[in-house]
Amino acid sequence: MNSFSRILLCVCILCAMTGKTLAGNCSFGKRAPITVHHNGFCKFDFDTLSYAGAPAQQAACLLTPVGRAGHLGKSRQTVPAFFAELVGTSRELPERDVLAVALNEAKLNEMAASLAKPVSRGRDNDPAARAATYFVIHDTSTPNYGDLPWPVNIDTDPKINNLKRYACDNDIERAHVFINRAGEVLFAHDFGVPWRATKFETAQNFGLALRGLYLHIELIQPRRRAADFRGKNDFEAPSPGFSPAQYDTLALVYIAASVRAGFWMIPAFHSVIDEGIREKHDDPQNFRLEDFAASLERSRNGLKQQR
């Protein structure tokens, strides 16, 4: 998330801590217009509305590990077998009725009810454009505890996991879906709604070309000030970065999005998409791709058994 959004969310958190609430009619202010003079770290092609390489190669690039302050780690040469074998294909996509049962059991009823709907398309839902292809993983980077210690258990702390602070009555939330550390979900926008949540997508010289090509998922993750960086910051994330419940819910959300798209979507990290842009974001921190892949394997195997 950008700095203004983080400030606003921190204000909401402080109000919650004091028993006060803010109006749900959110206002994030206007983003300063930016111009991007490159095609991104993973070489985006505006003719095909896709990144360079085969789907598994795109995933390897777009899932480059993200370090503190947004510094990218060593590029991945491979991705876990689940992605290497399936991403970009329709192989082994579960049947809608079987997936709907699993989603309802996980209390993701709204997502189950929308399985027959299409996802958004690029160029602001141009019927001739590519369907949403990229499943973008973010972290909220809130609340920021500054120099205070972490709460005793961040996975169950009610202040951290309160999804209401991310809800806006005027439907301008920053992502399609928010997942807290207990695995609970806020559905902010249906996957058929074209939405932009990265700097790269919103570059003024790109127009609306990228609107609708990405689906955005925010994982709640608190932050602290990293003492080895100067001044105020939110560079220290918990380790592990996310809870098992978050990975399990993220897996179901990814499967549902892929079923609606008609193929296994290409996962991506927010920070990688914005690489090379001034004041780019640094999320997600401490994301374990292997844990996400393991959750996907368990979900896929469970769905197979229900056929």
KAGIRA-V919624 format. One record per residue. N is the residue number from 1. PHI is phi in degrees with one decimal (* if undefined). Layout:
n: <N;N>
phi: <PHI;PHI>
//
This chain:
n: <1;2;3;4;5;6;7;8;9;10;11;12;13;14;15;16;17;18;19;20;21;22;23;24;25;26;27;28;29;30;31;32;33;34;35;36;37;38;39;40;41;42;43;44;45;46;47;48;49;50;51;52;53;54;55;56;57;58;59;60;61;62;63;64;65;66;67;68;69;70;71;72;73;74;75;76;77;78;79;80;81;82;83;84;85;86;87;88;89;90;91;92;93;94;95;96;97;98;99;100;101;102;103;104;105;106;107;108;109;110;111;112;113;114;115;116;117;118;119;120;121;122;123;124;125;126;127;128;129;130;131;132;133;134;135;136;137;138;139;140;141;142;143;144;145;146;147;148;149;150;151;152;153;154;155;156;157;158;159;160;161;162;163;164;165;166;167;168;169;170;171;172;173;174;175;176;177;178;179;180;181;182;183;184;185;186;187;188;189;190;191;192;193;194;195;196;197;198;199;200;201;202;203;204;205;206;207;208;209;210;211;212;213;214;215;216;217;218;219;220;221;222;223;224;225;226;227;228;229;230;231;232;233;234;235;236;237;238;239;240;241;242;243;244;245;246;247;248;249;250;251;252;253;254;255;256;257;258;259;260;261;262;263;264;265;266;267;268;269;270;271;272;273;274;275;276;277;278;279;280;281;282;283;284;285;286;287;288;289;290;291;292;293;294;295;296;297;298;299;300;301;302;303;304;305;306;307>
phi: <*;-81.1;-61.7;-62.9;-63.2;-64.9;-62.0;-61.6;-66.1;-63.8;-62.1;-59.9;-65.6;-62.3;-64.5;-64.1;-66.5;-98.0;82.8;-102.6;-128.6;-100.4;-61.0;-75.0;-79.7;-73.7;-140.0;-96.2;79.2;-79.7;-72.0;-65.0;-63.3;-125.9;-120.7;-111.1;-104.9;-147.4;-102.8;88.8;-58.6;-105.0;60.6;-76.9;-109.4;-75.8;-75.7;-96.0;53.5;-152.0;-87.1;-72.2;96.9;-66.8;-52.1;-66.4;-67.8;-61.0;-61.2;-59.0;-71.6;-70.4;-105.0;-54.4;-56.8;-108.9;-96.5;-59.6;62.2;83.7;-72.3;-78.8;-85.0;-67.2;-60.7;-76.2;-90.0;-140.7;-124.2;-51.9;-54.0;-53.5;-75.1;-59.5;-88.6;-115.9;-57.3;85.1;-112.3;-104.0;-62.1;62.4;-63.5;-71.0;-71.0;-59.6;-67.7;-68.4;-64.8;-59.4;-61.8;-64.1;-66.7;-65.5;-63.5;-86.9;64.6;-103.2;-64.2;-63.8;-71.5;-63.6;-70.3;-103.6;-61.9;-83.9;-83.7;-76.7;-83.9;-67.3;-128.5;-61.9;54.6;60.8;71.0;-65.9;-57.4;-89.1;-87.5;-59.9;-68.0;-47.5;-119.9;-112.8;-102.1;-94.0;-100.8;-120.1;-126.4;-72.2;58.7;-141.9;-74.4;-99.3;-87.8;58.1;-94.5;-76.5;-71.9;-63.7;-58.5;-56.7;-139.5;-69.4;-77.2;-119.1;-61.5;-66.5;-69.7;-67.9;-95.2;-73.0;-72.6;-61.9;-68.6;-97.6;-91.3;-125.1;-62.8;-96.2;57.7;-117.3;-56.1;-81.3;-148.7;-73.6;-137.7;-119.2;-125.1;-86.4;-77.6;-92.4;86.6;-83.5;-128.0;-109.8;-92.8;-86.2;-139.5;-64.4;-65.8;-85.2;-90.1;-69.2;-144.0;-123.6;-142.5;-127.4;-64.5;-58.4;-63.5;-96.1;-54.7;-63.9;-76.8;-91.3;59.2;-103.1;-56.6;-98.0;-70.3;105.7;-85.4;-121.1;-106.3;-117.3;-123.8;-101.8;-103.7;-67.3;-145.5;-73.3;-136.0;-135.5;-75.7;-84.4;-66.1;-86.9;-112.6;-75.3;71.1;-73.2;-160.8;-133.6;-85.0;-95.8;-105.4;-67.0;-132.1;-68.7;-71.0;-138.8;-89.2;-56.8;-64.8;-65.0;-63.3;-66.0;-68.9;-57.6;-62.2;-65.3;-64.4;-64.3;-63.9;-61.9;-61.9;-67.8;-61.6;-67.3;-74.2;92.6;-159.9;-70.5;-69.0;-91.4;-73.8;-151.6;-102.3;-53.6;-61.1;-69.2;-60.8;-93.1;-56.3;91.0;-105.2;-58.5;57.4;-62.1;-88.1;-118.6;-110.1;-88.6;-93.9;56.0;-83.5;-99.6;-61.3;-65.1;-69.1;-63.1;-62.4;-64.5;-63.8;-64.5;-62.1;-64.0;-64.7;-62.8;-64.6;-64.8;-68.3;-62.1;-69.9;-88.2;-66.9>
//
